[in-house]
Amino acid sequence: MRMTNFSPRTLHLTSYAWKTSRAYDLLWGGIELVVGDEEQAWVPDVSRGHGYVHATECIVQGTLFIRRHVFDSMTFSEDRCVWYQDFDFVRRAESASFECRRFELPTYRYYRDSGNSLVDLAKADMAVAGTRGEDRTHPSALQS
């Protein structure tokens, strides 16, 4: 049985970050990645539209801390078929001139070892479509 995904210090550290800089409208980031093997750490790169990116570089929904006025002016998609709604929301917030910053301390445990997440399904679709090989930003692609 898995314990909570959040570190006991998550709220304390996030609260401290916001108190020390009230300019932030949205904080994200800071994950401890849990994988069965390194392959699970690589997820489709939505930003580039092809290839892969390491999950520690991604915007992960469980790490979003957002001030109320951002939600008052923007909507967050709850469409569970869209596995990158967290990324989309942050990018739209940045485009709307909200101050968004990455929080570097790992306060959220992100499990990528289930094998049946929406991200895993997207990776499988990429493999079927043939976008896996040389288009991949993955350490195995750098080996000669």
Backbone as a printed PyTorch tensor [residue, N CA C, xyz], in Angstrom:
tensor([[[  0.8340,  -1.1800,   0.0000],
         [  0.0000,   0.0000,   0.0000],
         [  0.8830,   1.2490,   0.0000]],

        [[  0.5650,   2.1870,  -0.8710],
         [  1.3520,   3.4130,  -0.9760],
         [  0.8980,   4.4340,   0.0500]],

        [[  1.8790,   5.1370,   0.5750],
         [  1.5850,   6.2390,   1.4810],
         [  1.2010,   7.4470,   0.6260]],

        [[  0.8780,   8.5370,   1.2590],
         [  0.5190,   9.7470,   0.5380],
         [  1.6400,  10.1760,  -0.4060]],

        [[  1.2880,  10.8210,  -1.4950],
         [  2.2720,  11.2840,  -2.4590],
         [  3.0100,  12.5280,  -1.9870]],

        [[  2.4480,  13.2400,  -1.0350],
         [  3.0520,  14.4820,  -0.5840],
         [  3.9890,  14.2550,   0.5890]],

        [[  5.1010,  14.9650,   0.5670],
         [  6.0270,  14.9680,   1.6860],
         [  5.3500,  15.6960,   2.8580]],

        [[  5.6670,  15.3290,   4.0840],
         [  5.0850,  16.0500,   5.2300],
         [  5.4180,  17.5400,   5.2090]],

        [[  6.4580,  17.9240,   4.5070],
         [  6.8730,  19.3330,   4.4850],
         [  6.3210,  20.1180,   3.2960]],

        [[  5.5030,  19.4910,   2.4560],
         [  5.0010,  20.1490,   1.2460],
         [  4.3250,  21.4800,   1.5270]],

        [[  3.3010,  21.4770,   2.3740],
         [  2.5580,  22.7170,   2.6260],
         [  3.4150,  23.7710,   3.3140]],

        [[  4.2610,  23.3360,   4.2200],
         [  5.1380,  24.2850,   4.9100],
         [  6.0790,  24.9750,   3.9150]],

        [[  6.7170,  24.2000,   3.0550],
         [  7.6690,  24.7690,   2.1060],
         [  6.9850,  25.6410,   1.0570]],

        [[  5.8370,  25.2000,   0.5800],
         [  5.1060,  26.0000,  -0.4060],
         [  4.6170,  27.2980,   0.2130]],

        [[  4.0830,  27.2140,   1.4160],
         [  3.6200,  28.4070,   2.1180],
         [  4.7700,  29.3900,   2.3380]],

        [[  5.9080,  28.8770,   2.7290],
         [  7.0840,  29.7230,   2.9380],
         [  7.5060,  30.4020,   1.6390]],

        [[  7.5010,  29.6500,   0.5350],
         [  7.8840,  30.2100,  -0.7650],
         [  6.9380,  31.3490,  -1.1550]],

        [[  5.6570,  31.1670,  -0.9100],
         [  4.6930,  32.2200,  -1.2620],
         [  4.7970,  33.4220,  -0.3430]],

        [[  5.0860,  33.2000,   0.9130],
         [  5.2150,  34.3250,   1.8450],
         [  6.4530,  35.1530,   1.5480]],

        [[  7.5170,  34.5100,   1.0880],
         [  8.7540,  35.2370,   0.8040],
         [  8.7200,  35.9450,  -0.5440]],

        [[  7.8330,  35.5370,  -1.4310],
         [  7.6870,  36.2230,  -2.7070],
         [  6.2200,  36.2120,  -3.1160]],

        [[  5.5360,  37.2410,  -2.7890],
         [  4.1120,  37.3400,  -3.1090],
         [  3.8610,  37.5570,  -4.6050]],

        [[  4.9270,  37.6920,  -5.3790],
         [  4.7750,  37.9090,  -6.8220],
         [  4.3110,  36.6530,  -7.5490]],

        [[  4.4990,  35.4830,  -6.9520],
         [  4.1290,  34.2430,  -7.6200],
         [  2.6240,  34.0370,  -7.6140]],

        [[  2.0980,  33.6750,  -8.7790],
         [  0.6860,  33.3230,  -8.8970],
         [  0.5050,  31.8100,  -8.9330]],

        [[  1.5360,  31.1100,  -9.3860],
         [  1.4540,  29.6680,  -9.5470],
         [  2.8480,  29.0750,  -9.3240]],

        [[  2.9090,  28.0650,  -8.4880],
         [  4.1450,  27.3130,  -8.2750],
         [  3.9210,  25.8880,  -8.7410]],

        [[  4.9390,  25.2770,  -9.3370],
         [  4.8530,  23.8850,  -9.7570],
         [  6.2240,  23.2400,  -9.6260]],

        [[  6.2230,  21.9330,  -9.5790],
         [  7.4750,  21.2010,  -9.6100],
         [  7.8570,  20.5670,  -8.2990]],

        [[  9.0630,  20.0670,  -8.2800],
         [  9.5830,  19.4420,  -7.0900],
         [  9.0750,  18.0270,  -6.8850]],

        [[  9.4980,  17.0970,  -7.7450],
         [  9.0210,  15.7200,  -7.6160],
         [ 10.1590,  14.7710,  -7.2590]],

        [[  9.7850,  13.7570,  -6.5210],
         [ 10.6380,  12.5880,  -6.3140],
         [ 10.0340,  11.5180,  -7.2110]],

        [[ 10.7690,  11.1010,  -8.2020],
         [ 10.2520,  10.1790,  -9.2010],
         [ 10.4390,   8.7350,  -8.7450]],

        [[  9.3510,   7.9490,  -8.8030],
         [  9.3930,   6.5340,  -8.4510],
         [  9.1180,   5.7300,  -9.7190]],

        [[ 10.1330,   4.9630, -10.1500],
         [ 10.0090,   4.1440, -11.3510],
         [ 10.5420,   2.7450, -11.0770]],

        [[ 10.0280,   1.7790, -11.8240],
         [ 10.5410,   0.4200, -11.7350],
         [ 11.8270,   0.2800, -12.5260]],

        [[ 11.8950,   0.9800, -13.6660],
         [ 13.1170,   1.0270, -14.4710],
         [ 13.1860,   2.4000, -15.1340]],

        [[ 14.3550,   2.7580, -15.5990],
         [ 14.5930,   4.1010, -16.1490],
         [ 13.6920,   4.4170, -17.3430]],

        [[ 13.2770,   3.4250, -18.1050],
         [ 12.3920,   3.6490, -19.2500],
         [ 11.0960,   4.3540, -18.8270]],

        [[ 10.6050,   4.0360, -17.6480],
         [  9.3560,   4.6360, -17.1610],
         [  9.5090,   6.1220, -16.8460]],

        [[ 10.7330,   6.5910, -16.6820],
         [ 10.9800,   7.9970, -16.3680],
         [ 10.7980,   8.9110, -17.5740]],

        [[ 10.7790,   8.3400, -18.7630],
         [ 10.6810,   9.1250, -19.9940],
         [  9.2400,   9.1520, -20.4930]],

        [[  8.7290,  10.3630, -20.7170],
         [  7.3360,  10.5570, -21.1150],
         [  7.2860,  11.3700, -22.4100]],

        [[  6.1800,  11.2990, -23.1490],
         [  6.0760,  12.0680, -24.3930],
         [  6.2760,  13.5690, -24.1400]],

        [[  7.0210,  14.2070, -25.0220],
         [  7.3220,  15.6310, -24.9070],
         [  6.2300,  16.4430, -25.6020]],

        [[  5.3010,  16.9380, -24.8270],
         [  4.1740,  17.7060, -25.3610],
         [  4.6440,  19.0450, -25.9090]],

        [[  5.6350,  19.6320, -25.2790],
         [  6.1180,  20.9400, -25.6880],
         [  6.6720,  20.9170, -27.1160]],

        [[  7.4820,  19.9210, -27.4390],
         [  8.0450,  19.8070, -28.7850],
         [  7.0910,  19.1330, -29.7540]],

        [[  6.1850,  18.3230, -29.2160],
         [  5.2450,  17.6140, -30.0800],
         [  5.7720,  16.2900, -30.5910]],

        [[  6.9690,  15.9220, -30.2060],
         [  7.5660,  14.6480, -30.6000],
         [  8.6900,  14.3180, -29.6240]],

        [[  9.0960,  13.0770, -29.6000],
         [ 10.1790,  12.6630, -28.7240],
         [  9.7340,  12.5190, -27.2730]],

        [[ 10.7240,  12.4250, -26.4080],
         [ 10.4690,  12.1930, -25.0010],
         [ 11.2360,  13.1910, -24.1430]],

        [[ 10.7690,  13.3590, -22.9180],
         [ 11.4170,  14.2140, -21.9330],
         [ 11.3880,  13.4610, -20.5990]],

        [[ 12.3880,  13.6990, -19.7640],
         [ 12.4230,  13.0410, -18.4630],
         [ 11.3050,  13.6290, -17.5880]],

        [[ 10.6090,  12.7850, -16.8870],
         [  9.4540,  13.2220, -16.0810],
         [  9.8150,  14.2790, -15.0380]],

        [[ 11.0620,  14.2990, -14.5720],
         [ 11.4550,  15.3180, -13.5930],
         [ 11.4560,  16.7160, -14.1870]],

        [[ 11.4220,  16.8230, -15.5140],
         [ 11.3760,  18.1280, -16.1790],
         [  9.9440,  18.5600, -16.5090]],

        [[  8.9750,  17.7330, -16.1740],
         [  7.5830,  17.9910, -16.5410],
         [  6.8160,  18.7420, -15.4590]],

        [[  5.7140,  19.3150, -15.8820],
         [  4.7570,  19.9020, -14.9540],
         [  3.8170,  18.7840, -14.5490]],

        [[  3.8100,  18.4560, -13.2680],
         [  3.0160,  17.3420, -12.7460],
         [  1.8770,  17.9130, -11.9130]],

        [[  0.6570,  17.5200, -12.2320],
         [ -0.5360,  18.1020, -11.6170],
         [ -0.4880,  18.1450, -10.0980]],

        [[  0.0000,  17.1120,  -9.4650],
         [  0.0410,  17.0810,  -8.0020],
         [  0.9560,  18.1150,  -7.3880]],

        [[  1.7640,  18.7780,  -8.2190],
         [  2.6870,  19.7800,  -7.6960],
         [  2.2210,  21.2080,  -7.9300]],

        [[  1.0480,  21.3860,  -8.4980],
         [  0.5560,  22.7360,  -8.7810],
         [ -0.0360,  23.3830,  -7.5360]],

        [[  0.4360,  24.5640,  -7.2350],
         [ -0.1450,  25.3940,  -6.1870],
         [ -0.4860,  26.7160,  -6.8470]],

        [[ -1.7840,  27.0530,  -6.8270],
         [ -2.2840,  28.1580,  -7.6390],
         [ -3.1180,  29.0970,  -6.7780]],

        [[ -2.8680,  30.3740,  -6.9140],
         [ -3.6580,  31.3680,  -6.1740],
         [ -5.0640,  31.4700,  -6.7810]],

        [[ -6.0250,  31.7710,  -5.9500],
         [ -7.4350,  31.8190,  -6.3360],
         [ -7.6890,  32.7410,  -7.5310]],

        [[ -7.0490,  33.9020,  -7.5980],
         [ -7.3320,  34.8420,  -8.6910],
         [ -6.9650,  34.2720, -10.0630]],

        [[ -6.0640,  33.2940, -10.1010],
         [ -5.7440,  32.6460, -11.3800],
         [ -6.9380,  31.8000, -11.8270]],

        [[ -7.5010,  31.0290, -10.8900],
         [ -8.6840,  30.2160, -11.2180],
         [ -9.8940,  31.0860, -11.5580]],

        [[ -9.9770,  32.2500, -10.9470],
         [-11.0940,  33.1450, -11.2400],
         [-11.0610,  33.6550, -12.6750]],

        [[ -9.8870,  33.6770, -13.2810],
         [ -9.7890,  34.2030, -14.6380],
         [ -9.5010,  33.1360, -15.7000]],

        [[ -9.2330,  31.9090, -15.2680],
         [ -8.9290,  30.8260, -16.2140],
         [ -9.6490,  29.5510, -15.8030]],

        [[ -9.8490,  28.6620, -16.7570],
         [-10.4550,  27.3720, -16.4370],
         [ -9.3910,  26.2800, -16.4960]],

        [[ -9.5870,  25.2730, -15.6720],
         [ -8.7030,  24.1120, -15.6600],
         [ -9.4880,  22.9380, -16.2090]],

        [[ -8.9500,  22.2890, -17.2150],
         [ -9.6310,  21.1520, -17.8240],
         [ -9.6280,  19.9600, -16.8740]],

        [[-10.7660,  19.3690, -16.6930],
         [-10.8720,  18.1500, -15.8980],
         [-11.0740,  16.9350, -16.7920]],

        [[-10.7870,  17.1030, -18.0640],
         [-10.9220,  16.0130, -19.0250],
         [ -9.8480,  14.9630, -18.7430]],

        [[-10.2360,  13.8310, -18.2050],
         [ -9.2850,  12.7930, -17.8150],
         [ -8.6700,  12.0740, -19.0170]],

        [[ -9.1670,  12.3450, -20.2240],
         [ -8.5650,  11.7710, -21.4190],
         [ -7.3660,  12.5900, -21.8890]],

        [[ -7.2500,  13.8010, -21.3870],
         [ -6.1200,  14.6680, -21.7210],
         [ -5.1140,  14.5440, -20.5980]],

        [[ -4.0080,  13.8750, -20.8620],
         [ -3.0510,  13.5930, -19.7980],
         [ -2.0940,  14.7460, -19.5300]],

        [[ -2.1510,  15.8110, -20.3110],
         [ -1.2400,  16.9380, -20.1310],
         [ -1.9820,  18.2330, -19.7660]],

        [[ -3.1570,  18.1150, -19.1230],
         [ -3.9280,  19.3100, -18.7740],
         [ -3.1790,  20.2140, -17.8110]],

        [[ -2.3180,  19.6520, -16.9720],
         [ -1.5110,  20.4500, -16.0610],
         [ -0.5170,  21.3210, -16.8350]],

        [[  0.1690,  20.7330, -17.8190],
         [  1.0870,  21.4710, -18.6790],
         [  0.3500,  22.5840, -19.4230]],

        [[ -0.7960,  22.2340, -19.9940],
         [ -1.5890,  23.2030, -20.7430],
         [ -2.0110,  24.3740, -19.8660]],

        [[ -2.4520,  24.0960, -18.6500],
         [ -2.8990,  25.1560, -17.7450],
         [ -1.7570,  26.1150, -17.4100]],

        [[ -0.5890,  25.5870, -17.0910],
         [  0.5440,  26.4430, -16.7370],
         [  0.9660,  27.2890, -17.9240]],

        [[  1.0190,  26.7010, -19.1010],
         [  1.3990,  27.4750, -20.2920],
         [  0.3790,  28.5810, -20.5790]],

        [[ -0.9010,  28.2860, -20.4140],
         [ -1.9140,  29.3320, -20.6190],
         [ -1.7960,  30.4250, -19.5600]],

        [[ -1.4880,  30.0520, -18.3290],
         [ -1.3030,  31.0400, -17.2540],
         [ -0.1080,  31.9440, -17.5690]],

        [[  0.9640,  31.3530, -18.0570],
         [  2.1290,  32.1560, -18.4480],
         [  1.7720,  33.1090, -19.5810]],

        [[  1.0170,  32.6250, -20.5460],
         [  0.6040,  33.4640, -21.6760],
         [ -0.3010,  34.6040, -21.2360]],

        [[ -1.0310,  34.3810, -20.1380],
         [ -1.9180,  35.4180, -19.6020],
         [ -1.1750,  36.3400, -18.6300]],

        [[  0.1460,  36.2430, -18.6130],
         [  1.0230,  37.1010, -17.7980],
         [  0.9550,  36.8420, -16.2970]],

        [[  0.5300,  35.6500, -15.9030],
         [  0.6300,  35.2790, -14.4920],
         [  2.0710,  34.8610, -14.2200]],

        [[  2.5140,  35.1010, -13.0170],
         [  3.8830,  34.7640, -12.6270],
         [  3.9400,  33.3000, -12.1880]],

        [[  4.5210,  32.4550, -13.0160],
         [  4.6080,  31.0130, -12.7580],
         [  6.0700,  30.6340, -12.5460]],

        [[  6.3270,  29.8970, -11.4900],
         [  7.6950,  29.4910, -11.1750],
         [  7.7690,  28.0190, -10.8070]],

        [[  8.8670,  27.4200, -11.1650],
         [  9.1350,  26.0360, -10.7800],
         [  9.6790,  26.0080,  -9.3540]],

        [[  9.1430,  25.1060,  -8.5610],
         [  9.5660,  24.8910,  -7.1770],
         [ 10.5010,  23.6890,  -7.2070]],

        [[ 11.7600,  23.8780,  -6.8870],
         [ 12.7720,  22.8340,  -7.1040],
         [ 12.7930,  21.7320,  -6.0550]],

        [[ 12.3800,  21.9990,  -4.8300],
         [ 12.4800,  20.9780,  -3.7840],
         [ 11.5080,  19.8370,  -4.0340]],

        [[ 11.9810,  18.5850,  -3.9420],
         [ 11.1070,  17.4310,  -4.2110],
         [ 10.1490,  17.1550,  -3.0480]],

        [[  8.9530,  17.6820,  -3.1700],
         [  7.9640,  17.5090,  -2.1010],
         [  6.8030,  16.6080,  -2.5070]],

        [[  6.8470,  16.0840,  -3.7210],
         [  5.7680,  15.2360,  -4.2260],
         [  6.3590,  13.9550,  -4.7960]],

        [[  5.8510,  12.8290,  -4.3830],
         [  6.3050,  11.5330,  -4.8950],
         [  5.4260,  11.1650,  -6.0920]],

        [[  6.0540,  11.1180,  -7.2710],
         [  5.3440,  10.8530,  -8.5150],
         [  5.6290,   9.4260,  -8.9640]],

        [[  4.6080,   8.5860,  -8.9130],
         [  4.7390,   7.1870,  -9.2940],
         [  4.5260,   7.0230, -10.7910]],

        [[  5.5560,   6.5710, -11.4910],
         [  5.4700,   6.3200, -12.9260],
         [  5.6100,   4.8280, -13.1970]],

        [[  5.3370,   4.0070, -12.2000],
         [  5.5850,   2.5770, -12.3260],
         [  4.3240,   1.7210, -12.4200]],

        [[  3.1830,   2.3550, -12.6970],
         [  1.9400,   1.5800, -12.7460],
         [  1.7970,   0.7980, -14.0440]],

        [[  2.2910,   1.3710, -15.1490],
         [  2.1930,   0.6970, -16.4370],
         [  0.8680,   0.8780, -17.1430]],

        [[ -0.1160,   1.5070, -16.5010],
         [ -1.4180,   1.6560, -17.1490],
         [ -1.9900,   3.0710, -17.0230]],

        [[ -1.1250,   4.0620, -16.9150],
         [ -1.5840,   5.4450, -16.8290],
         [ -1.8740,   5.9970, -18.2240]],

        [[ -2.4890,   7.1680, -18.2870],
         [ -2.7280,   7.8020, -19.5810],
         [ -1.4120,   8.1320, -20.2820]],

        [[ -0.3880,   8.4620, -19.5040],
         [  0.9260,   8.7190, -20.0960],
         [  1.4730,   7.4400, -20.7270]],

        [[  1.2930,   6.3070, -20.0530],
         [  1.7450,   5.0290, -20.6200],
         [  1.0060,   4.7180, -21.9220]],

        [[ -0.2780,   5.0130, -21.9660],
         [ -1.0520,   4.7940, -23.1940],
         [ -0.5480,   5.6990, -24.3190]],

        [[ -0.2040,   6.9480, -23.9860],
         [  0.3250,   7.8690, -24.9910],
         [  1.6730,   7.3710, -25.5110]],

        [[  2.5150,   6.8370, -24.6210],
         [  3.7980,   6.2770, -25.0540],
         [  3.5800,   5.0900, -25.9910]],

        [[  2.6090,   4.2560, -25.6690],
         [  2.3090,   3.1010, -26.5230],
         [  1.8350,   3.5650, -27.8950]],

        [[  0.9950,   4.6080, -27.9330],
         [  0.5360,   5.1500, -29.2110],
         [  1.7030,   5.6820, -30.0350]],

        [[  2.6680,   6.3340, -29.3660],
         [  3.8370,   6.8550, -30.0700],
         [  4.6600,   5.7140, -30.6680]],

        [[  4.7830,   4.6370, -29.9160],
         [  5.5530,   3.4820, -30.3990],
         [  4.8840,   2.8640, -31.6220]],

        [[  3.5680,   2.7550, -31.5950],
         [  2.8220,   2.2020, -32.7240],
         [  2.9520,   3.1130, -33.9390]],

        [[  2.9450,   4.4330, -33.6920],
         [  3.0400,   5.3950, -34.7910],
         [  4.4540,   5.4860, -35.3520]],

        [[  5.4070,   4.8570, -34.6810],
         [  6.7750,   4.8530, -35.1880],
         [  7.5890,   6.0660, -34.8080]],

        [[  7.1970,   6.7860, -33.7780],
         [  7.9370,   7.9840, -33.3850],
         [  8.9270,   7.7070, -32.2710]],

        [[  9.2470,   6.4770, -32.0720],
         [ 10.0680,   6.0910, -30.9360],
         [ 11.5700,   6.2100, -31.1800]],

        [[ 12.0850,   5.8000, -32.2810],
         [ 13.5160,   5.6480, -32.5180],
         [ 14.3450,   6.9080, -32.4830]],

        [[ 14.8140,   7.3680, -33.6530],
         [ 15.7570,   8.4690, -33.7150],
         [ 15.1700,   9.8030, -33.2830]],

        [[ 13.8710,   9.8960, -33.1900],
         [ 13.2120,  11.1280, -32.7890],
         [ 13.1930,  11.2770, -31.2680]],

        [[ 13.7830,  10.4070, -30.5930],
         [ 13.6660,  10.2900, -29.1510],
         [ 14.7980,  10.9980, -28.4210]],

        [[ 14.4810,  11.8470, -27.4870],
         [ 15.4760,  12.4920, -26.6450],
         [ 15.5980,  11.6420, -25.3990]],

        [[ 16.3360,  10.5960, -25.4860],
         [ 16.4340,   9.5910, -24.4400],
         [ 17.8790,   9.0970, -24.4480]],

        [[ 18.4580,   8.8150, -23.3040],
         [ 19.8510,   8.3820, -23.2810],
         [ 20.1540,   7.2110, -24.2140]],

        [[ 19.2210,   6.2870, -24.3960],
         [ 19.4900,   5.1580, -25.2860],
         [ 19.6310,   5.5960, -26.7300]],

        [[ 19.0210,   6.7270, -27.0890],
         [ 19.1420,   7.2410, -28.4590],
         [ 20.5160,   7.8500, -28.7080]],

        [[ 21.2330,   8.1880, -27.6330],
         [ 22.5440,   8.8000, -27.7700],
         [ 23.6570,   7.7630, -27.9010]],

        [[ 23.3370,   6.5210, -27.6300],
         [ 24.3310,   5.4660, -27.7400],
         [ 24.5510,   5.1390, -29.2160]],

        [[ 25.8090,   4.8820, -29.5700],
         [ 26.0700,   4.5620, -30.9720],
         [ 26.1240,   3.0780, -31.2170]]])
